[in-house]
Amino acid sequence: MDDFNRQNDEFWKWGILYYNPNDPSIWVDKRFGIGWTLNFAHKESLVIIGMILAIPIAFLVFTVLG
């Protein structure tokens, strides 16, 4: 396990978004429940979110234009 205290409230925005620029991990364990969440302090996480959102946006655009 890393030396980062990922349960510290200061790193969780609204209790669900993890934001810690000092933590090198892009994926971290969720605070509650099972699974992982992104460390939104890294640019790579924004690229991942962009790729995830690109598919439904492209589908909507092609549906409306087609």
All heavy atoms as TSV, in Angstrom:
chain	resi	resn	atom	element	x	y	z
A	1	MET	N	N	0.845	-1.187	0.000
A	1	MET	CA	C	0.000	0.000	0.000
A	1	MET	C	C	0.880	1.236	0.000
A	1	MET	O	O	1.962	1.243	0.541
A	1	MET	CB	C	-0.898	-0.031	1.247
A	1	MET	CG	C	-1.856	1.108	1.335
A	1	MET	SD	S	-3.425	0.570	0.668
A	1	MET	CE	C	-4.300	2.078	0.656
A	2	ASP	N	N	0.422	2.276	-0.606
A	2	ASP	CA	C	1.184	3.518	-0.693
A	2	ASP	C	C	1.175	4.253	0.639
A	2	ASP	O	O	0.455	3.911	1.552
A	2	ASP	CB	C	0.591	4.451	-1.749
A	2	ASP	CG	C	0.103	3.710	-2.962
A	2	ASP	OD1	O	-0.852	2.960	-2.812
A	2	ASP	OD2	O	0.662	3.898	-4.030
A	3	ASP	N	N	1.974	5.290	0.703
A	3	ASP	CA	C	2.035	6.107	1.908
A	3	ASP	C	C	1.016	7.232	1.888
A	3	ASP	O	O	1.071	8.126	2.711
A	3	ASP	CB	C	3.443	6.693	2.063
A	3	ASP	CG	C	4.466	5.614	2.351
A	3	ASP	OD1	O	4.084	4.598	2.945
A	3	ASP	OD2	O	5.628	5.793	1.975
A	4	PHE	N	N	0.101	7.227	0.949
A	4	PHE	CA	C	-0.882	8.294	0.826
A	4	PHE	C	C	-2.123	7.972	1.647
A	4	PHE	O	O	-2.643	6.872	1.595
A	4	PHE	CB	C	-1.282	8.497	-0.641
A	4	PHE	CG	C	-0.119	8.890	-1.496
A	4	PHE	CD1	C	0.525	7.963	-2.288
A	4	PHE	CD2	C	0.343	10.192	-1.492
A	4	PHE	CE1	C	1.605	8.324	-3.065
A	4	PHE	CE2	C	1.424	10.562	-2.271
A	4	PHE	CZ	C	2.058	9.623	-3.051
A	5	ASN	N	N	-2.586	8.958	2.411
A	5	ASN	CA	C	-3.805	8.791	3.192
A	5	ASN	C	C	-4.980	9.174	2.304
A	5	ASN	O	O	-5.398	10.326	2.286
A	5	ASN	CB	C	-3.757	9.648	4.451
A	5	ASN	CG	C	-4.973	9.456	5.314
A	5	ASN	OD1	O	-5.827	8.615	5.031
A	5	ASN	ND2	N	-5.083	10.228	6.365
A	6	ARG	N	N	-5.499	8.220	1.572
A	6	ARG	CA	C	-6.569	8.497	0.608
A	6	ARG	C	C	-7.923	8.691	1.267
A	6	ARG	O	O	-8.870	9.065	0.610
A	6	ARG	CB	C	-6.626	7.373	-0.419
A	6	ARG	CG	C	-5.378	7.342	-1.262
A	6	ARG	CD	C	-5.522	6.422	-2.439
A	6	ARG	NE	N	-4.341	6.526	-3.270
A	6	ARG	CZ	C	-3.594	5.497	-3.624
A	6	ARG	NH1	N	-3.920	4.282	-3.240
A	6	ARG	NH2	N	-2.535	5.669	-4.380
A	7	GLN	N	N	-8.041	8.438	2.555
A	7	GLN	CA	C	-9.314	8.642	3.253
A	7	GLN	C	C	-9.438	10.046	3.832
A	7	GLN	O	O	-10.480	10.407	4.363
A	7	GLN	CB	C	-9.469	7.608	4.362
A	7	GLN	CG	C	-9.545	6.187	3.847
A	7	GLN	CD	C	-10.669	5.986	2.840
A	7	GLN	OE1	O	-11.766	6.484	3.022
A	7	GLN	NE2	N	-10.380	5.263	1.772
A	8	ASN	N	N	-8.401	10.845	3.707
A	8	ASN	CA	C	-8.410	12.204	4.234
A	8	ASN	C	C	-9.466	13.029	3.494
A	8	ASN	O	O	-9.484	13.083	2.268
A	8	ASN	CB	C	-7.024	12.825	4.072
A	8	ASN	CG	C	-6.865	14.115	4.823
A	8	ASN	OD1	O	-7.839	14.817	5.096
A	8	ASN	ND2	N	-5.634	14.442	5.148
A	9	ASP	N	N	-10.333	13.704	4.246
A	9	ASP	CA	C	-11.437	14.475	3.651
A	9	ASP	C	C	-10.968	15.567	2.701
A	9	ASP	O	O	-11.687	15.917	1.770
A	9	ASP	CB	C	-12.288	15.116	4.746
A	9	ASP	CG	C	-13.155	14.111	5.469
A	9	ASP	OD1	O	-13.428	13.042	4.893
A	9	ASP	OD2	O	-13.551	14.396	6.607
A	10	GLU	N	N	-9.777	16.117	2.915
A	10	GLU	CA	C	-9.321	17.212	2.059
A	10	GLU	C	C	-9.081	16.771	0.610
A	10	GLU	O	O	-9.057	17.603	-0.285
A	10	GLU	CB	C	-8.064	17.868	2.626
A	10	GLU	CG	C	-6.808	17.022	2.477
A	10	GLU	CD	C	-5.573	17.734	2.992
A	10	GLU	OE1	O	-5.073	18.632	2.293
A	10	GLU	OE2	O	-5.131	17.371	4.092
A	11	PHE	N	N	-8.909	15.477	0.373
A	11	PHE	CA	C	-8.671	14.969	-0.982
A	11	PHE	C	C	-9.943	14.556	-1.697
A	11	PHE	O	O	-9.894	14.174	-2.868
A	11	PHE	CB	C	-7.696	13.790	-0.955
A	11	PHE	CG	C	-6.364	14.139	-0.368
A	11	PHE	CD1	C	-5.807	13.357	0.619
A	11	PHE	CD2	C	-5.672	15.256	-0.789
A	11	PHE	CE1	C	-4.578	13.676	1.167
A	11	PHE	CE2	C	-4.443	15.583	-0.254
A	11	PHE	CZ	C	-3.895	14.791	0.730
A	12	TRP	N	N	-11.087	14.607	-1.041
A	12	TRP	CA	C	-12.352	14.179	-1.632
A	12	TRP	C	C	-13.275	15.378	-1.790
A	12	TRP	O	O	-13.715	15.973	-0.812
A	12	TRP	CB	C	-13.018	13.107	-0.779
A	12	TRP	CG	C	-12.247	11.822	-0.824
A	12	TRP	CD1	C	-11.258	11.430	0.012
A	12	TRP	CD2	C	-12.383	10.789	-1.789
A	12	TRP	NE1	N	-10.771	10.206	-0.352
A	12	TRP	CE2	C	-11.443	9.790	-1.468
A	12	TRP	CE3	C	-13.207	10.596	-2.896
A	12	TRP	CZ2	C	-11.310	8.630	-2.208
A	12	TRP	CZ3	C	-13.078	9.435	-3.625
A	12	TRP	CH2	C	-12.133	8.465	-3.287
A	13	LYS	N	N	-13.532	15.765	-3.028
A	13	LYS	CA	C	-14.430	16.886	-3.322
A	13	LYS	C	C	-15.852	16.349	-3.368
A	13	LYS	O	O	-16.139	15.388	-4.080
A	13	LYS	CB	C	-14.075	17.547	-4.655
A	13	LYS	CG	C	-12.604	17.932	-4.782
A	13	LYS	CD	C	-12.174	18.858	-3.675
A	13	LYS	CE	C	-10.698	19.180	-3.828
A	13	LYS	NZ	N	-10.112	19.737	-2.650
A	14	TRP	N	N	-16.741	16.968	-2.624
A	14	TRP	CA	C	-18.141	16.550	-2.502
A	14	TRP	C	C	-18.259	15.113	-2.016
A	14	TRP	O	O	-19.287	14.469	-2.187
A	14	TRP	CB	C	-18.912	16.742	-3.797
A	14	TRP	CG	C	-18.897	18.126	-4.308
A	14	TRP	CD1	C	-19.353	19.235	-3.674
A	14	TRP	CD2	C	-18.388	18.568	-5.556
A	14	TRP	NE1	N	-19.152	20.344	-4.455
A	14	TRP	CE2	C	-18.553	19.953	-5.630
A	14	TRP	CE3	C	-17.785	17.922	-6.627
A	14	TRP	CZ2	C	-18.158	20.708	-6.711
A	14	TRP	CZ3	C	-17.393	18.670	-7.705
A	14	TRP	CH2	C	-17.585	20.033	-7.736
A	15	GLY	N	N	-17.190	14.579	-1.465
A	15	GLY	CA	C	-17.209	13.233	-0.923
A	15	GLY	C	C	-17.087	12.125	-1.950
A	15	GLY	O	O	-17.020	10.958	-1.597
A	16	ILE	N	N	-17.025	12.471	-3.261
A	16	ILE	CA	C	-16.989	11.411	-4.288
A	16	ILE	C	C	-15.872	11.574	-5.310
A	16	ILE	O	O	-15.508	10.609	-5.971
A	16	ILE	CB	C	-18.339	11.317	-5.036
A	16	ILE	CG1	C	-18.706	12.650	-5.661
A	16	ILE	CG2	C	-19.435	10.813	-4.128
A	16	ILE	CD1	C	-19.883	12.589	-6.607
A	17	LEU	N	N	-15.325	12.770	-5.473
A	17	LEU	CA	C	-14.268	12.997	-6.452
A	17	LEU	C	C	-12.924	13.104	-5.740
A	17	LEU	O	O	-12.722	13.989	-4.911
A	17	LEU	CB	C	-14.527	14.277	-7.257
A	17	LEU	CG	C	-15.803	14.319	-8.065
A	17	LEU	CD1	C	-15.976	15.688	-8.699
A	17	LEU	CD2	C	-15.806	13.241	-9.116
A	18	TYR	N	N	-12.005	12.206	-6.092
A	18	TYR	CA	C	-10.680	12.202	-5.472
A	18	TYR	C	C	-9.779	13.157	-6.229
A	18	TYR	O	O	-9.649	13.080	-7.445
A	18	TYR	CB	C	-10.100	10.787	-5.483
A	18	TYR	CG	C	-8.754	10.671	-4.810
A	18	TYR	CD1	C	-8.649	10.759	-3.436
A	18	TYR	CD2	C	-7.608	10.472	-5.549
A	18	TYR	CE1	C	-7.412	10.646	-2.804
A	18	TYR	CE2	C	-6.371	10.357	-4.941
A	18	TYR	CZ	C	-6.280	10.455	-3.567
A	18	TYR	OH	O	-5.056	10.344	-2.952
A	19	TYR	N	N	-9.146	14.089	-5.517
A	19	TYR	CA	C	-8.269	15.086	-6.124
A	19	TYR	C	C	-7.049	15.276	-5.235
A	19	TYR	O	O	-7.107	15.951	-4.213
A	19	TYR	CB	C	-9.020	16.413	-6.282
A	19	TYR	CG	C	-8.259	17.439	-7.079
A	19	TYR	CD1	C	-8.438	17.543	-8.454
A	19	TYR	CD2	C	-7.357	18.304	-6.468
A	19	TYR	CE1	C	-7.748	18.472	-9.194
A	19	TYR	CE2	C	-6.654	19.229	-7.209
A	19	TYR	CZ	C	-6.856	19.315	-8.564
A	19	TYR	OH	O	-6.152	20.241	-9.312
A	20	ASN	N	N	-5.942	14.635	-5.607
A	20	ASN	CA	C	-4.702	14.740	-4.842
A	20	ASN	C	C	-3.532	14.809	-5.817
A	20	ASN	O	O	-3.073	13.794	-6.336
A	20	ASN	CB	C	-4.543	13.550	-3.895
A	20	ASN	CG	C	-3.313	13.666	-3.033
A	20	ASN	OD1	O	-2.500	14.565	-3.181
A	20	ASN	ND2	N	-3.163	12.733	-2.116
A	21	PRO	N	N	-3.017	16.024	-6.086
A	21	PRO	CA	C	-1.915	16.154	-7.044
A	21	PRO	C	C	-0.617	15.494	-6.586
A	21	PRO	O	O	0.259	15.229	-7.408
A	21	PRO	CB	C	-1.734	17.668	-7.187
A	21	PRO	CG	C	-2.501	18.296	-6.099
A	21	PRO	CD	C	-3.484	17.301	-5.580
A	22	ASN	N	N	-0.469	15.203	-5.302
A	22	ASN	CA	C	0.750	14.560	-4.793
A	22	ASN	C	C	0.717	13.046	-4.913
A	22	ASN	O	O	1.738	12.398	-4.748
A	22	ASN	CB	C	0.971	14.945	-3.329
A	22	ASN	CG	C	1.203	16.434	-3.187
A	22	ASN	OD1	O	1.875	17.043	-4.005
A	22	ASN	ND2	N	0.616	17.025	-2.169
A	23	ASP	N	N	-0.439	12.474	-5.206
A	23	ASP	CA	C	-0.590	11.029	-5.363
A	23	ASP	C	C	-0.350	10.682	-6.833
A	23	ASP	O	O	-1.063	11.158	-7.713
A	23	ASP	CB	C	-2.001	10.616	-4.932
A	23	ASP	CG	C	-2.182	9.119	-4.872
A	23	ASP	OD1	O	-1.348	8.374	-5.449
A	23	ASP	OD2	O	-3.171	8.679	-4.271
A	24	PRO	N	N	0.652	9.869	-7.140
A	24	PRO	CA	C	0.962	9.555	-8.539
A	24	PRO	C	C	-0.036	8.595	-9.201
A	24	PRO	O	O	-0.035	8.451	-10.420
A	24	PRO	CB	C	2.345	8.923	-8.470
A	24	PRO	CG	C	2.410	8.335	-7.103
A	24	PRO	CD	C	1.610	9.256	-6.224
A	25	SER	N	N	-0.890	7.954	-8.418
A	25	SER	CA	C	-1.847	6.993	-8.972
A	25	SER	C	C	-2.953	7.708	-9.732
A	25	SER	O	O	-3.467	8.728	-9.286
A	25	SER	CB	C	-2.475	6.165	-7.860
A	25	SER	OG	O	-1.485	5.451	-7.168
A	26	ILE	N	N	-3.319	7.151	-10.885
A	26	ILE	CA	C	-4.445	7.692	-11.644
A	26	ILE	C	C	-5.733	7.024	-11.165
A	26	ILE	O	O	-6.751	7.682	-10.991
A	26	ILE	CB	C	-4.237	7.467	-13.150
A	26	ILE	CG1	C	-3.015	8.258	-13.612
A	26	ILE	CG2	C	-5.470	7.891	-13.928
A	26	ILE	CD1	C	-2.604	7.985	-15.028
A	27	TRP	N	N	-5.708	5.730	-10.942
A	27	TRP	CA	C	-6.863	4.991	-10.421
A	27	TRP	C	C	-6.636	4.716	-8.941
A	27	TRP	O	O	-5.567	4.247	-8.543
A	27	TRP	CB	C	-7.029	3.669	-11.157
A	27	TRP	CG	C	-7.425	3.823	-12.575
A	27	TRP	CD1	C	-6.599	3.780	-13.665
A	27	TRP	CD2	C	-8.743	4.054	-13.084
A	27	TRP	NE1	N	-7.325	3.966	-14.809
A	27	TRP	CE2	C	-8.642	4.144	-14.498
A	27	TRP	CE3	C	-9.983	4.210	-12.492
A	27	TRP	CZ2	C	-9.752	4.361	-15.300
A	27	TRP	CZ3	C	-11.085	4.429	-13.305
A	27	TRP	CH2	C	-10.967	4.501	-14.690
A	28	VAL	N	N	-7.633	4.989	-8.105
A	28	VAL	CA	C	-7.557	4.719	-6.670
A	28	VAL	C	C	-8.831	4.003	-6.230
A	28	VAL	O	O	-9.867	4.091	-6.892
A	28	VAL	CB	C	-7.364	6.012	-5.846
A	28	VAL	CG1	C	-6.039	6.663	-6.171
A	28	VAL	CG2	C	-8.499	6.983	-6.054
A	29	ASP	N	N	-8.747	3.296	-5.113
A	29	ASP	CA	C	-9.936	2.623	-4.572
A	29	ASP	C	C	-10.988	3.660	-4.206
A	29	ASP	O	O	-10.666	4.739	-3.708
A	29	ASP	CB	C	-9.590	1.817	-3.325
A	29	ASP	CG	C	-8.777	0.584	-3.644
A	29	ASP	OD1	O	-8.905	0.071	-4.769
A	29	ASP	OD2	O	-8.018	0.142	-2.766
A	30	LYS	N	N	-12.246	3.299	-4.448
A	30	LYS	CA	C	-13.334	4.178	-4.050
A	30	LYS	C	C	-13.329	4.348	-2.543
A	30	LYS	O	O	-12.888	3.462	-1.807
A	30	LYS	CB	C	-14.690	3.602	-4.477
A	30	LYS	CG	C	-14.999	3.770	-5.918
A	30	LYS	CD	C	-16.415	3.293	-6.173
A	30	LYS	CE	C	-16.823	3.567	-7.588
A	30	LYS	NZ	N	-18.196	3.153	-7.832
A	31	ARG	N	N	-13.847	5.464	-2.118
A	31	ARG	CA	C	-13.917	5.719	-0.684
A	31	ARG	C	C	-14.951	4.816	-0.026
A	31	ARG	O	O	-14.763	4.327	1.070
A	31	ARG	CB	C	-14.274	7.185	-0.460
A	31	ARG	CG	C	-14.088	7.638	0.940
A	31	ARG	CD	C	-14.290	9.131	1.015
A	31	ARG	NE	N	-13.793	9.627	2.285
A	31	ARG	CZ	C	-13.945	10.856	2.680
A	31	ARG	NH1	N	-14.561	11.727	1.913
A	31	ARG	NH2	N	-13.477	11.243	3.834
A	32	PHE	N	N	-16.065	4.625	-0.698
A	32	PHE	CA	C	-17.140	3.762	-0.196
A	32	PHE	C	C	-17.492	2.763	-1.282
A	32	PHE	O	O	-17.548	3.102	-2.452
A	32	PHE	CB	C	-18.383	4.584	0.154
A	32	PHE	CG	C	-18.116	5.675	1.150
A	32	PHE	CD1	C	-18.115	6.995	0.761
A	32	PHE	CD2	C	-17.864	5.371	2.474
A	32	PHE	CE1	C	-17.864	8.007	1.665
A	32	PHE	CE2	C	-17.612	6.370	3.393
A	32	PHE	CZ	C	-17.612	7.693	2.983
A	33	GLY	N	N	-17.750	1.544	-0.915
A	33	GLY	CA	C	-18.160	0.540	-1.877
A	33	GLY	C	C	-16.991	-0.166	-2.531
A	33	GLY	O	O	-15.862	-0.113	-2.071
A	34	ILE	N	N	-17.303	-0.802	-3.639
A	34	ILE	CA	C	-16.329	-1.611	-4.357
A	34	ILE	C	C	-15.993	-0.933	-5.675
A	34	ILE	O	O	-16.860	-0.393	-6.354
A	34	ILE	CB	C	-16.902	-3.018	-4.632
A	34	ILE	CG1	C	-17.218	-3.712	-3.315
A	34	ILE	CG2	C	-15.936	-3.847	-5.463
A	34	ILE	CD1	C	-17.966	-5.021	-3.487
A	35	GLY	N	N	-14.731	-0.972	-6.050
A	35	GLY	CA	C	-14.320	-0.439	-7.343
A	35	GLY	C	C	-13.267	0.646	-7.211
A	35	GLY	O	O	-12.665	0.837	-6.155
A	36	TRP	N	N	-13.047	1.351	-8.314
A	36	TRP	CA	C	-12.027	2.378	-8.376
A	36	TRP	C	C	-12.620	3.673	-8.891
A	36	TRP	O	O	-13.665	3.687	-9.529
A	36	TRP	CB	C	-10.897	1.945	-9.305
A	36	TRP	CG	C	-10.224	0.704	-8.845
A	36	TRP	CD1	C	-9.220	0.600	-7.943
A	36	TRP	CD2	C	-10.525	-0.620	-9.252
A	36	TRP	NE1	N	-8.873	-0.710	-7.758
A	36	TRP	CE2	C	-9.671	-1.485	-8.563
A	36	TRP	CE3	C	-11.443	-1.175	-10.138
A	36	TRP	CZ2	C	-9.689	-2.857	-8.721
A	36	TRP	CZ3	C	-11.463	-2.538	-10.293
A	36	TRP	CH2	C	-10.590	-3.356	-9.592
A	37	THR	N	N	-11.911	4.747	-8.631
A	37	THR	CA	C	-12.265	6.049	-9.168
A	37	THR	C	C	-10.990	6.712	-9.671
A	37	THR	O	O	-9.882	6.259	-9.379
A	37	THR	CB	C	-12.964	6.923	-8.101
A	37	THR	OG1	O	-13.469	8.095	-8.726
A	37	THR	CG2	C	-12.016	7.296	-6.980
A	38	LEU	N	N	-11.143	7.769	-10.412
A	38	LEU	CA	C	-9.994	8.477	-10.962
A	38	LEU	C	C	-9.477	9.513	-9.975
A	38	LEU	O	O	-10.234	10.097	-9.214
A	38	LEU	CB	C	-10.386	9.178	-12.261
A	38	LEU	CG	C	-10.637	8.280	-13.460
A	38	LEU	CD1	C	-11.328	9.051	-14.563
A	38	LEU	CD2	C	-9.344	7.698	-13.953
A	39	ASN	N	N	-8.174	9.766	-10.056
A	39	ASN	CA	C	-7.573	10.888	-9.347
A	39	ASN	C	C	-7.647	12.072	-10.307
A	39	ASN	O	O	-6.866	12.183	-11.237
A	39	ASN	CB	C	-6.129	10.572	-8.967
A	39	ASN	CG	C	-5.468	11.699	-8.208
A	39	ASN	OD1	O	-6.058	12.747	-7.978
A	39	ASN	ND2	N	-4.234	11.478	-7.805
A	40	PHE	N	N	-8.614	12.955	-10.104
A	40	PHE	CA	C	-8.886	14.037	-11.036
A	40	PHE	C	C	-7.826	15.129	-11.025
A	40	PHE	O	O	-7.936	16.096	-11.767
A	40	PHE	CB	C	-10.275	14.620	-10.766
A	40	PHE	CG	C	-11.369	13.708	-11.206
A	40	PHE	CD1	C	-11.943	12.810	-10.315
A	40	PHE	CD2	C	-11.802	13.710	-12.513
A	40	PHE	CE1	C	-12.945	11.948	-10.730
A	40	PHE	CE2	C	-12.795	12.844	-12.939
A	40	PHE	CZ	C	-13.370	11.972	-12.047
A	41	ALA	N	N	-6.782	14.988	-10.227
A	41	ALA	CA	C	-5.690	15.951	-10.216
A	41	ALA	C	C	-4.729	15.725	-11.376
A	41	ALA	O	O	-3.883	16.571	-11.644
A	41	ALA	CB	C	-4.937	15.882	-8.897
A	42	HIS	N	N	-4.864	14.607	-12.075
A	42	HIS	CA	C	-3.958	14.288	-13.179
A	42	HIS	C	C	-4.620	14.511	-14.532
A	42	HIS	O	O	-5.807	14.214	-14.710
A	42	HIS	CB	C	-3.496	12.826	-13.076
A	42	HIS	CG	C	-2.624	12.584	-11.882
A	42	HIS	ND1	N	-1.331	13.025	-11.806
A	42	HIS	CD2	C	-2.877	11.976	-10.704
A	42	HIS	CE1	C	-0.820	12.689	-10.638
A	42	HIS	NE2	N	-1.754	12.050	-9.947
A	43	LYS	N	N	-3.850	15.009	-15.480
A	43	LYS	CA	C	-4.378	15.261	-16.823
A	43	LYS	C	C	-4.823	13.975	-17.502
A	43	LYS	O	O	-5.753	13.981	-18.296
A	43	LYS	CB	C	-3.331	15.964	-17.684
A	43	LYS	CG	C	-3.052	17.373	-17.234
A	43	LYS	CD	C	-2.003	18.033	-18.084
A	43	LYS	CE	C	-1.714	19.421	-17.544
A	43	LYS	NZ	N	-0.661	20.086	-18.310
A	44	GLU	N	N	-4.173	12.874	-17.178
A	44	GLU	CA	C	-4.536	11.593	-17.783
A	44	GLU	C	C	-5.978	11.213	-17.460
A	44	GLU	O	O	-6.664	10.620	-18.280
A	44	GLU	CB	C	-3.589	10.485	-17.324
A	44	GLU	CG	C	-2.179	10.628	-17.829
A	44	GLU	CD	C	-1.298	11.451	-16.900
A	44	GLU	OE1	O	-1.820	12.054	-15.930
A	44	GLU	OE2	O	-0.087	11.505	-17.145
A	45	SER	N	N	-6.435	11.560	-16.265
A	45	SER	CA	C	-7.812	11.222	-15.896
A	45	SER	C	C	-8.806	12.009	-16.745
A	45	SER	O	O	-9.864	11.502	-17.105
A	45	SER	CB	C	-8.053	11.468	-14.412
A	45	SER	OG	O	-7.959	12.850	-14.108
A	46	LEU	N	N	-8.460	13.237	-17.090
A	46	LEU	CA	C	-9.343	14.025	-17.953
A	46	LEU	C	C	-9.400	13.441	-19.369
A	46	LEU	O	O	-10.446	13.464	-20.012
A	46	LEU	CB	C	-8.893	15.480	-17.983
A	46	LEU	CG	C	-8.935	16.188	-16.624
A	46	LEU	CD1	C	-8.408	17.611	-16.761
A	46	LEU	CD2	C	-10.323	16.182	-16.043
A	47	VAL	N	N	-8.283	12.896	-19.831
A	47	VAL	CA	C	-8.265	12.226	-21.134
A	47	VAL	C	C	-9.161	10.990	-21.096
A	47	VAL	O	O	-9.933	10.742	-22.033
A	47	VAL	CB	C	-6.818	11.847	-21.535
A	47	VAL	CG1	C	-6.796	10.967	-22.768
A	47	VAL	CG2	C	-5.982	13.101	-21.736
A	48	ILE	N	N	-9.097	10.231	-20.017
A	48	ILE	CA	C	-9.932	9.037	-19.876
A	48	ILE	C	C	-11.408	9.420	-19.870
A	48	ILE	O	O	-12.223	8.801	-20.566
A	48	ILE	CB	C	-9.543	8.256	-18.601
A	48	ILE	CG1	C	-8.143	7.663	-18.765
A	48	ILE	CG2	C	-10.562	7.165	-18.305
A	48	ILE	CD1	C	-7.551	7.097	-17.490
A	49	ILE	N	N	-11.773	10.451	-19.113
A	49	ILE	CA	C	-13.167	10.918	-19.077
A	49	ILE	C	C	-13.593	11.383	-20.461
A	49	ILE	O	O	-14.710	11.094	-20.910
A	49	ILE	CB	C	-13.339	12.049	-18.041
A	49	ILE	CG1	C	-13.159	11.509	-16.638
A	49	ILE	CG2	C	-14.680	12.739	-18.186
A	49	ILE	CD1	C	-14.204	10.517	-16.202
A	50	GLY	N	N	-12.715	12.098	-21.160
A	50	GLY	CA	C	-13.028	12.557	-22.514
A	50	GLY	C	C	-13.294	11.404	-23.462
A	50	GLY	O	O	-14.224	11.460	-24.275
A	51	MET	N	N	-12.494	10.342	-23.362
A	51	MET	CA	C	-12.704	9.183	-24.231
A	51	MET	C	C	-14.016	8.481	-23.896
A	51	MET	O	O	-14.718	8.019	-24.788
A	51	MET	CB	C	-11.528	8.208	-24.111
A	51	MET	CG	C	-10.260	8.731	-24.735
A	51	MET	SD	S	-8.908	7.539	-24.840
A	51	MET	CE	C	-8.686	7.047	-23.148
A	52	ILE	N	N	-14.332	8.399	-22.612
A	52	ILE	CA	C	-15.586	7.754	-22.211
A	52	ILE	C	C	-16.785	8.555	-22.718
A	52	ILE	O	O	-17.773	7.993	-23.194
A	52	ILE	CB	C	-15.637	7.587	-20.678
A	52	ILE	CG1	C	-14.609	6.549	-20.235
A	52	ILE	CG2	C	-17.031	7.208	-20.213
A	52	ILE	CD1	C	-14.397	6.473	-18.735
A	53	LEU	N	N	-16.722	9.872	-22.630
A	53	LEU	CA	C	-17.830	10.722	-23.066
A	53	LEU	C	C	-17.911	10.871	-24.581
A	53	LEU	O	O	-18.977	11.171	-25.117
A	53	LEU	CB	C	-17.714	12.106	-22.418
A	53	LEU	CG	C	-17.932	12.149	-20.915
A	53	LEU	CD1	C	-17.709	13.560	-20.399
A	53	LEU	CD2	C	-19.317	11.660	-20.555
A	54	ALA	N	N	-16.817	10.657	-25.286
A	54	ALA	CA	C	-16.799	10.834	-26.737
A	54	ALA	C	C	-17.733	9.857	-27.444
A	54	ALA	O	O	-18.362	10.206	-28.449
A	54	ALA	CB	C	-15.378	10.677	-27.262
A	55	ILE	N	N	-17.851	8.652	-26.944
A	55	ILE	CA	C	-18.685	7.643	-27.606
A	55	ILE	C	C	-20.165	8.020	-27.583
A	55	ILE	O	O	-20.796	8.074	-28.647
A	55	ILE	CB	C	-18.422	6.249	-26.997
A	55	ILE	CG1	C	-16.989	5.826	-27.311
A	55	ILE	CG2	C	-19.427	5.223	-27.507
A	55	ILE	CD1	C	-16.528	4.598	-26.580
A	56	PRO	N	N	-20.771	8.317	-26.423
A	56	PRO	CA	C	-22.186	8.693	-26.462
A	56	PRO	C	C	-22.436	10.029	-27.160
A	56	PRO	O	O	-23.459	10.198	-27.819
A	56	PRO	CB	C	-22.609	8.750	-24.995
A	56	PRO	CG	C	-21.373	8.706	-24.205
A	56	PRO	CD	C	-20.297	8.157	-25.055
A	57	ILE	N	N	-21.499	10.965	-27.060
A	57	ILE	CA	C	-21.665	12.249	-27.757
A	57	ILE	C	C	-21.633	12.035	-29.262
A	57	ILE	O	O	-22.456	12.587	-29.994
A	57	ILE	CB	C	-20.598	13.255	-27.297
A	57	ILE	CG1	C	-20.888	13.682	-25.861
A	57	ILE	CG2	C	-20.556	14.467	-28.219
A	57	ILE	CD1	C	-19.803	14.517	-25.220
A	58	ALA	N	N	-20.689	11.223	-29.747
A	58	ALA	CA	C	-20.621	10.928	-31.173
A	58	ALA	C	C	-21.899	10.217	-31.628
A	58	ALA	O	O	-22.432	10.521	-32.700
A	58	ALA	CB	C	-19.401	10.057	-31.470
A	59	PHE	N	N	-22.417	9.302	-30.835
A	59	PHE	CA	C	-23.648	8.611	-31.174
A	59	PHE	C	C	-24.798	9.600	-31.301
A	59	PHE	O	O	-25.578	9.552	-32.249
A	59	PHE	CB	C	-23.960	7.564	-30.102
A	59	PHE	CG	C	-25.248	6.839	-30.339
A	59	PHE	CD1	C	-25.346	5.855	-31.317
A	59	PHE	CD2	C	-26.362	7.126	-29.584
A	59	PHE	CE1	C	-26.532	5.188	-31.542
A	59	PHE	CE2	C	-27.554	6.480	-29.791
A	59	PHE	CZ	C	-27.648	5.496	-30.781
A	60	LEU	N	N	-24.919	10.517	-30.356
A	60	LEU	CA	C	-25.987	11.525	-30.410
A	60	LEU	C	C	-25.848	12.437	-31.630
A	60	LEU	O	O	-26.820	12.746	-32.302
A	60	LEU	CB	C	-26.005	12.354	-29.127
A	60	LEU	CG	C	-26.512	11.647	-27.883
A	60	LEU	CD1	C	-26.303	12.511	-26.666
A	60	LEU	CD2	C	-27.974	11.279	-28.047
A	61	VAL	N	N	-24.635	12.874	-31.904
A	61	VAL	CA	C	-24.405	13.763	-33.048
A	61	VAL	C	C	-24.760	13.063	-34.340
A	61	VAL	O	O	-25.470	13.628	-35.194
A	61	VAL	CB	C	-22.936	14.257	-33.066
A	61	VAL	CG1	C	-22.597	14.922	-34.381
A	61	VAL	CG2	C	-22.687	15.206	-31.912
A	62	PHE	N	N	-24.300	11.837	-34.536
A	62	PHE	CA	C	-24.594	11.115	-35.767
A	62	PHE	C	C	-26.061	10.733	-35.877
A	62	PHE	O	O	-26.602	10.601	-36.969
A	62	PHE	CB	C	-23.691	9.889	-35.918
A	62	PHE	CG	C	-22.269	10.258	-36.207
A	62	PHE	CD1	C	-21.250	9.857	-35.359
A	62	PHE	CD2	C	-21.938	11.029	-37.308
A	62	PHE	CE1	C	-19.927	10.206	-35.613
A	62	PHE	CE2	C	-20.622	11.383	-37.571
A	62	PHE	CZ	C	-19.614	10.966	-36.718
A	63	THR	N	N	-26.723	10.542	-34.735
A	63	THR	CA	C	-28.160	10.238	-34.762
A	63	THR	C	C	-28.950	11.457	-35.181
A	63	THR	O	O	-29.868	11.365	-35.995
A	63	THR	CB	C	-28.622	9.752	-33.369
A	63	THR	OG1	O	-27.869	8.600	-33.019
A	63	THR	CG2	C	-30.094	9.417	-33.384
A	64	VAL	N	N	-28.599	12.613	-34.655
A	64	VAL	CA	C	-29.309	13.836	-34.987
A	64	VAL	C	C	-29.022	14.275	-36.418
A	64	VAL	O	O	-29.929	14.685	-37.151
A	64	VAL	CB	C	-28.938	14.977	-33.983
A	64	VAL	CG1	C	-29.485	16.310	-34.435
A	64	VAL	CG2	C	-29.438	14.625	-32.597
A	65	LEU	N	N	-27.790	14.160	-36.854
A	65	LEU	CA	C	-27.413	14.594	-38.199
A	65	LEU	C	C	-27.753	13.580	-39.278
A	65	LEU	O	O	-27.854	13.918	-40.448
A	65	LEU	CB	C	-25.920	14.914	-38.265
A	65	LEU	CG	C	-25.451	16.090	-37.413
A	65	LEU	CD1	C	-23.954	16.245	-37.526
A	65	LEU	CD2	C	-26.158	17.362	-37.818
A	66	GLY	N	N	-27.919	12.327	-38.890
A	66	GLY	CA	C	-28.131	11.268	-39.871
A	66	GLY	C	C	-29.532	11.038	-40.158
A	66	GLY	O	O	-30.294	11.089	-40.973
